[in-house]
């Protein structure tokens, strides 16, 4: 009985977690637009002489809000490629970067999101590595992060590499290390495979996708 319960729990928890995250993001992005969409739906109901049930009104409003939001994001990304629009966006970015307090939040969030969503070589984490941690001969898995700041590199004579070592099984938090380049060993894993390995505490790896029952 215990084996069946654990197996069922292992199958249910990822599904439940996925639904919780999706619903949270769904509500987060659609709630601000719901009042606008609800007003439009009320006008449509009056014009078409329809009556939408109260329990469906919010859900339908959120669906349309999500559609409008996706279209707006697509449109924003499209027009941002135009020279004039790009020039205006750069001007607005510089303006926000000069406002006290606002500039700290804006620049930090801009740098973080640019790193995560970048399509070029400036992505947040370049590749997985292993480094001595907490001390040799023990090792831990991490990710090659951004470039070393000149101020830091000047203090050390040997070339350094910045490595973010996340905690397992929740890799959101972690430690940022500046290690000697020769101590950071590249491994043949993609970033996605490395995250799966960390989150599963070593159960899931590129060679063995499923270890249940072994």
C-alpha positions in Angstrom: 0.0 0.0 0.0 2.8 2.4 0.9 4.5 1.8 -2.5 1.3 2.5 -4.4 0.6 5.6 -2.4 4.1 7.0 -3.0 3.9 6.2 -6.7 0.5 8.0 -7.0 1.9 10.9 -5.0 4.9 11.2 -7.3 2.5 11.3 -10.3 0.1 13.7 -8.8 2.4 16.4 -7.3 4.1 17.5 -10.6 0.6 17.9 -12.2 -0.7 19.8 -9.2 2.3 22.1 -9.1 2.0 22.8 -12.8 -1.6 23.7 -12.4 -0.9 25.9 -9.4 1.8 27.8 -11.3 -0.3 28.2 -14.5 -3.3 29.4 -12.6 -1.2 31.9 -10.6 0.3 33.3 -13.8 -3.1 33.3 -15.5 -4.6 35.3 -12.7 -1.6 37.6 -12.3 -1.6 38.7 -16.0 -5.3 38.8 -16.6 -6.8 40.4 -13.4 -5.8 44.0 -14.3 -7.6 43.7 -17.7 -10.7 42.0 -16.4 -12.7 45.2 -15.6 -12.1 46.5 -19.2 -13.1 43.2 -20.8 -16.1 42.8 -18.5 -17.4 46.2 -19.6 -17.0 45.3 -23.3 -18.9 42.0 -22.6 -21.7 43.8 -20.9 -22.1 46.0 -24.0 -22.1 42.9 -26.2 -24.7 41.3 -24.1 -27.0 44.3 -24.4 -26.4 44.6 -28.1 -26.9 40.9 -28.9 -29.6 40.4 -26.3 -27.6 37.6 -24.6 -27.1 36.7 -21.0 -23.8 35.2 -19.8 -24.1 33.2 -16.6 -22.5 35.0 -13.6 -20.1 32.1 -12.9 -18.8 32.2 -16.5 -18.5 35.9 -16.7 -15.1 36.2 -14.9 -13.6 33.2 -16.6 -14.6 34.4 -20.1 -13.3 37.9 -19.2 -10.0 36.4 -18.2 -9.7 34.4 -21.4 -10.3 37.4 -23.6 -8.0 39.4 -21.4 -5.2 36.9 -21.9 -5.8 36.9 -25.7 -5.7 40.7 -25.8 -2.5 40.7 -23.6 -0.8 38.2 -26.0 -1.7 40.3 -29.0 -0.5 43.4 -27.3 2.9 41.8 -26.4 3.3 40.5 -30.0 2.4 44.0 -31.3 4.8 45.7 -28.9 7.6 43.4 -29.9 6.8 44.0 -33.6 6.8 47.8 -33.5 9.8 47.8 -31.2 11.8 46.8 -34.3 11.0 50.0 -36.1 13.8 52.6 -35.9 11.7 55.5 -34.7 10.0 53.3 -32.0 13.3 51.8 -30.9 14.7 55.3 -30.6 11.8 56.4 -28.5 12.1 53.3 -26.3 15.8 53.9 -25.8 15.0 57.6 -24.9 12.4 56.5 -22.4 14.8 53.9 -20.9 17.4 56.6 -20.4 14.9 58.9 -18.8 13.8 56.2 -16.3 17.5 55.5 -15.5 17.9 59.0 -14.3 15.0 59.2 -11.9 16.1 58.6 -8.2 14.8 55.3 -6.7 13.0 54.4 -9.9 16.3 54.0 -11.7 17.5 51.4 -9.2 14.4 49.2 -9.6 14.1 49.7 -13.4 17.8 49.1 -14.3 18.1 46.0 -12.1 14.8 44.4 -13.4 15.8 45.4 -17.0 19.2 43.8 -16.7 17.7 40.6 -15.2 15.0 40.2 -17.8 17.3 41.0 -20.7 19.6 38.3 -19.5 16.9 35.7 -19.1 15.1 36.4 -22.4 18.0 37.3 -24.6 18.3 35.4 -27.8 22.0 36.1 -28.3 25.1 35.1 -26.4 24.1 37.3 -23.4 21.7 34.8 -21.9 21.6 34.4 -18.2 23.6 31.2 -17.8 25.9 30.0 -20.6 26.5 26.4 -19.6 26.6 24.0 -16.7 29.9 23.5 -14.8 31.1 21.7 -11.7 33.3 23.5 -9.1 34.9 22.5 -5.8 32.2 23.1 -3.1 32.1 23.4 -0.2 35.8 22.4 -0.4 37.9 20.0 -2.5 37.6 17.1 -3.2 33.8 17.7 -3.0 32.1 19.2 -6.0 28.9 20.9 -6.8 27.0 21.7 -10.0 26.5 25.3 -11.1 26.1 27.5 -14.1 28.6 29.8 -15.8 27.1 33.2 -15.2 28.0 36.7 -16.5 31.4 38.2 -17.0 33.6 39.1 -14.0 33.5 42.7 -13.1 36.9 44.4 -13.8 37.1 45.7 -10.2 37.0 42.1 -9.0 39.3 40.6 -11.6 42.0 43.3 -10.9 42.3 42.1 -7.3 43.2 38.5 -8.4 46.1 37.7 -10.7 44.5 34.6 -12.2 41.6 34.6 -14.6 38.3 34.1 -12.8 34.9 32.7 -13.9 31.6 33.6 -12.2 29.6 30.5 -11.3 26.1 30.4 -9.8 25.6 27.3 -7.7 21.8 26.8 -7.0 20.5 25.0 -4.0 18.6 21.7 -4.5 15.8 20.9 -4.8 14.6 24.6 -5.1 17.2 26.2 -7.5 15.8 29.7 -7.1 18.3 30.6 -4.4 21.9 29.8 -4.4 25.5 31.1 -4.2 27.5 33.2 -6.6 31.2 32.2 -6.6 34.2 33.7 -8.4 36.4 30.7 -9.1 39.6 30.2 -11.0 38.9 29.3 -14.6 40.9 26.0 -14.3 38.7 24.9 -11.4 35.4 25.3 -13.3 34.9 22.1 -15.4 32.4 22.2 -18.2 30.0 19.2 -18.4 28.1 17.7 -21.3 24.6 18.8 -20.2 22.2 21.4 -21.4 20.9 24.0 -18.9 17.6 22.3 -18.9 19.1 18.9 -18.2 21.2 20.4 -15.4 18.1 22.0 -13.8 16.2 18.7 -13.9 19.2 17.0 -12.3 19.3 19.5 -9.5 15.5 19.7 -8.9 15.3 15.9 -8.7 18.3 15.7 -6.4 20.2 13.6 -8.9 17.4 11.2 -9.7 16.9 12.4 -13.3 20.0 12.8 -15.5 20.7 12.8 -19.2 21.6 9.1 -19.3 18.7 7.8 -17.0 15.4 9.7 -17.5 13.4 7.3 -15.4 14.8 5.4 -12.4 11.6 4.3 -10.8 11.4 0.7 -10.2 15.2 0.2 -10.3 
